[in-house]
Amino acid sequence: MSARHRAMKAKLDAATLASDLGKLIPRANQIGEVAYGELLNDLSAVGVTTRAQLRRVLLRHRLELRRIDREPFDPLNAKIQRSELGDARCRDLQRRQIFFNSAGLVRLALQLEYGEKFEHYMSKTYPETLAAAAV
């Protein structure tokens, strides 16, 4: 087995996840802090545990991710962004047509790939985010 093959079959950890996202996610979306531990939990919840699996999911949905990222903000997500980043930063990102950071794009790719399975996981794992945005 080649070194490249072994590397792609390696289990994801915070360091490899950060490195791989730096290569797979557009630079403009590499904004803000990313909780790699939470993101690893999200990935493993749907069975994405290796670098190859992460790469496959992100590359499979890359065009759809770009299209969605450039859409106007919907009210729920705009409210979440404003509360986390502030009005000025939110307006700047909206002007530049950038909505998701690295973690957001990964979660969006997981939603596209796994659908209801991932949405159910998210609603059970992060109910406070949805409740805070609904207020």
MIMIMAR-755064 format. One record per residue (C-alpha): x, y, z; residue in one letter. Coordinates in steps of 0.1 Angstrom, whole numbers, plus 5000, padded with zeros to 4 digits. Layout:
N
r X->X	Y->Y	Z->Z	res->A $
...
***
This chain:
135
r X->5000	Y->5000	Z->5000	res->M $
r X->5014	Y->5034	Z->4990	res->S $
r X->5020	Y->5062	Z->5015	res->A $
r X->4993	Y->5083	Z->4999	res->R $
r X->4968	Y->5055	Z->5002	res->H $
r X->4977	Y->5049	Z->5039	res->R $
r X->4974	Y->5087	Z->5045	res->A $
r X->4939	Y->5088	Z->5030	res->M $
r X->4927	Y->5059	Z->5050	res->K $
r X->4940	Y->5075	Z->5082	res->A $
r X->4914	Y->5083	Z->5109	res->K $
r X->4905	Y->5120	Z->5111	res->L $
r X->4917	Y->5140	Z->5141	res->D $
r X->4916	Y->5177	Z->5148	res->A $
r X->4950	Y->5184	Z->5132	res->A $
r X->4943	Y->5164	Z->5100	res->T $
r X->4908	Y->5179	Z->5097	res->L $
r X->4922	Y->5214	Z->5100	res->A $
r X->4948	Y->5207	Z->5074	res->S $
r X->4925	Y->5190	Z->5050	res->D $
r X->4898	Y->5217	Z->5053	res->L $
r X->4925	Y->5243	Z->5045	res->G $
r X->4930	Y->5225	Z->5012	res->K $
r X->4894	Y->5215	Z->5003	res->L $
r X->4875	Y->5246	Z->5014	res->I $
r X->4877	Y->5279	Z->4994	res->P $
r X->4900	Y->5304	Z->5011	res->R $
r X->4871	Y->5330	Z->5013	res->A $
r X->4852	Y->5306	Z->5035	res->N $
r X->4880	Y->5300	Z->5059	res->Q $
r X->4867	Y->5326	Z->5084	res->I $
r X->4861	Y->5326	Z->5121	res->G $
r X->4868	Y->5299	Z->5147	res->E $
r X->4861	Y->5263	Z->5140	res->V $
r X->4854	Y->5239	Z->5168	res->A $
r X->4872	Y->5209	Z->5153	res->Y $
r X->4861	Y->5185	Z->5181	res->G $
r X->4824	Y->5193	Z->5174	res->E $
r X->4830	Y->5189	Z->5137	res->L $
r X->4847	Y->5155	Z->5142	res->L $
r X->4816	Y->5144	Z->5162	res->N $
r X->4793	Y->5156	Z->5134	res->D $
r X->4813	Y->5137	Z->5108	res->L $
r X->4816	Y->5105	Z->5128	res->S $
r X->4778	Y->5106	Z->5135	res->A $
r X->4772	Y->5097	Z->5099	res->V $
r X->4802	Y->5075	Z->5095	res->G $
r X->4828	Y->5099	Z->5079	res->V $
r X->4859	Y->5089	Z->5099	res->T $
r X->4887	Y->5090	Z->5073	res->T $
r X->4904	Y->5116	Z->5052	res->R $
r X->4892	Y->5099	Z->5020	res->A $
r X->4856	Y->5099	Z->5031	res->Q $
r X->4857	Y->5136	Z->5040	res->L $
r X->4873	Y->5144	Z->5007	res->R $
r X->4848	Y->5123	Z->4988	res->R $
r X->4818	Y->5141	Z->5004	res->V $
r X->4832	Y->5176	Z->4999	res->L $
r X->4842	Y->5171	Z->4963	res->L $
r X->4810	Y->5153	Z->4954	res->R $
r X->4790	Y->5183	Z->4965	res->H $
r X->4814	Y->5212	Z->4958	res->R $
r X->4794	Y->5228	Z->4930	res->L $
r X->4761	Y->5227	Z->4950	res->E $
r X->4780	Y->5241	Z->4981	res->L $
r X->4793	Y->5270	Z->4961	res->R $
r X->4758	Y->5277	Z->4947	res->R $
r X->4741	Y->5276	Z->4981	res->I $
r X->4769	Y->5297	Z->4997	res->D $
r X->4762	Y->5325	Z->4972	res->R $
r X->4725	Y->5326	Z->4977	res->E $
r X->4710	Y->5355	Z->4998	res->P $
r X->4707	Y->5348	Z->5035	res->F $
r X->4675	Y->5333	Z->5047	res->D $
r X->4660	Y->5349	Z->5078	res->P $
r X->4669	Y->5321	Z->5102	res->L $
r X->4705	Y->5319	Z->5092	res->N $
r X->4709	Y->5357	Z->5089	res->A $
r X->4698	Y->5360	Z->5125	res->K $
r X->4723	Y->5334	Z->5136	res->I $
r X->4751	Y->5351	Z->5117	res->Q $
r X->4742	Y->5386	Z->5131	res->R $
r X->4742	Y->5372	Z->5167	res->S $
r X->4776	Y->5355	Z->5162	res->E $
r X->4794	Y->5381	Z->5140	res->L $
r X->4777	Y->5414	Z->5145	res->G $
r X->4758	Y->5435	Z->5119	res->D $
r X->4788	Y->5450	Z->5102	res->A $
r X->4806	Y->5417	Z->5096	res->R $
r X->4774	Y->5401	Z->5085	res->C $
r X->4767	Y->5428	Z->5059	res->R $
r X->4803	Y->5425	Z->5046	res->D $
r X->4800	Y->5387	Z->5042	res->L $
r X->4766	Y->5392	Z->5025	res->Q $
r X->4780	Y->5417	Z->5001	res->R $
r X->4808	Y->5393	Z->4993	res->R $
r X->4783	Y->5365	Z->4989	res->Q $
r X->4800	Y->5344	Z->5016	res->I $
r X->4778	Y->5328	Z->5042	res->F $
r X->4793	Y->5296	Z->5055	res->F $
r X->4827	Y->5291	Z->5072	res->N $
r X->4846	Y->5259	Z->5069	res->S $
r X->4825	Y->5241	Z->5095	res->A $
r X->4793	Y->5253	Z->5079	res->G $
r X->4803	Y->5240	Z->5045	res->L $
r X->4812	Y->5206	Z->5059	res->V $
r X->4779	Y->5204	Z->5077	res->R $
r X->4760	Y->5215	Z->5046	res->L $
r X->4778	Y->5188	Z->5026	res->A $
r X->4768	Y->5163	Z->5052	res->L $
r X->4732	Y->5174	Z->5050	res->Q $
r X->4733	Y->5171	Z->5012	res->L $
r X->4749	Y->5136	Z->5014	res->E $
r X->4730	Y->5121	Z->5043	res->Y $
r X->4697	Y->5141	Z->5043	res->G $
r X->4673	Y->5133	Z->5071	res->E $
r X->4698	Y->5112	Z->5090	res->K $
r X->4721	Y->5142	Z->5095	res->F $
r X->4692	Y->5166	Z->5101	res->E $
r X->4679	Y->5144	Z->5128	res->H $
r X->4713	Y->5142	Z->5144	res->Y $
r X->4717	Y->5180	Z->5142	res->M $
r X->4683	Y->5186	Z->5158	res->S $
r X->4692	Y->5163	Z->5187	res->K $
r X->4727	Y->5176	Z->5192	res->T $
r X->4723	Y->5213	Z->5187	res->Y $
r X->4687	Y->5221	Z->5198	res->P $
r X->4698	Y->5254	Z->5215	res->E $
r X->4711	Y->5268	Z->5182	res->T $
r X->4677	Y->5263	Z->5165	res->L $
r X->4658	Y->5276	Z->5195	res->A $
r X->4680	Y->5307	Z->5198	res->A $
r X->4675	Y->5315	Z->5161	res->A $
r X->4638	Y->5311	Z->5163	res->A $
r X->4635	Y->5339	Z->5190	res->V $
***
